[in-house]
Amino acid sequence: MTITIHGVPNSSYVRTARMACIEKGLAHTLEAPIEGLHPWKRVPVMRHGDVTLYETSAILRYVEEIGTGPSLLPATAAARGLMEQWISAINCYLYETLVRGYAFSYIGPMLAGKDPDPAQIRASLPALDRDIGRLDAAYAKHAFIAGDAPSLADLLVAPIIQTVRMFPEGKRAVSAAGNLSRAYTALAARPSFGTVHAGMPGAPPA
C-alpha cells in the first residue's frame, strides 16, 4: 500500500518525510494539502491505509518502523539520545532561525513579487552564523550527526541546509563550515535527496 504525503514540494519538512520513505524502501506519492487533516494547518500529513499522522517526527518514526530499508536509528542508547536531541533542537530552534528567520527573508518577498529587505536579511545573520556553527560542531566527531551512518536527524538537516544554500549569505556560511559541508555533500549524494530535490535551486544534478 502506497503512502501518501500531503504537502508542498518546497517544504523542508515535506522533503524530509519523502526522503525517509525512499530510504526505507516505501512507495509514496506527494499530494496537495487537504483542509482539516492537520489541526494547525501545517504540512506534512501522512496517510497510509487507516493511519493518518501529522508532525514530521511522528511520520519519521512510523516510516522507520514499517520500512524495510536500513535502519535510520543509531545502534546505541547514547547515539539515539543524541539523535533525539538534534531532532528536538531542529524543530524548536534551528528551523526557526535558519528557515523562518533567514531564508524566509528572501522567500517571503519573492512570493509576494517584491524585493527582499536588506535590513531584515542583515538582522537574521547573527543567528544564521551561530546556528550553522552549532551544526558544524555537531558534525565534528562523526560522519553524521549521531554516528557514522545517517539517522532521522540528518534527514531533517539536509533539506534545511539546501534551503539556506539557495541564498548568498547562507551558501557562504555553509561553505565555511567544513564539517557541516562534508556531511551535507554526503547526504546530497544519496538517491533519496536527489529524487526529492530534483530541479530545485542549489540542488545537485540528478
Secondary structure, 3 states (H helix, E strand, C coil): CCEEEECCCCCHHHHHHHHHHHHCCCCEEEECCCCCCCCCCCCCEEEECCEEEECHHHHHHHHHHHCCCCCCCCCCHHHHHHHHHHHHHHHHHHHHHHHHHHHHHHHHHHHCCCCCCHHHHHHHHHHHHHHHHHHHHHCCCCCECCECCCCHHHHHHHHHHHHHCCCHHHHHHHHHCHHHHHHHHHHHCCHHHHHHHCCCCCCCCC
